[in-house]
Amino acid sequence: MTETSQPFDRRMLESLICPQSHTTLKYDAEKQELVSTAANLAFPIRNGIPVMLIDEARALD
């Protein structure tokens, strides 16, 4: 099973916020990430589940 095999429920996005900046997130379907522009971080989505740990986030360029 690949990391993107299960779809992300976009309704979940309404209740999630960035754990660092406490701001809303944007869904990047192509990269399967939730993006916080305020914190300059992208949180991965694995098997349809967002991983909202700062240690797991990718810094944006």
Residue, then its C-alpha position, 0 to 999 in steps of 0.5 A: m500500500t502506498e502513502t497516497s492509496q487512501p484519499f484525504d477527506r477534504r472536510m477534515l481540512e476545516s477543523l485542522i490548523c497548523p500546530q506551530s502558527h495556529t493558522t488555516l492550512k491549504y491542501d496540496a493534492e499533487k504533493q499530498e500535503l497540508v501547507s501552512t504558509a504562515a509557518n512555512l511548513a508542509f505536513p505530509i498526508r500518509n494513507g489519507i491521514p494528515v501527520m500534524l507533527i512539526d518534526e515530520a513537516r517539510a520546510l518550504d522553499 
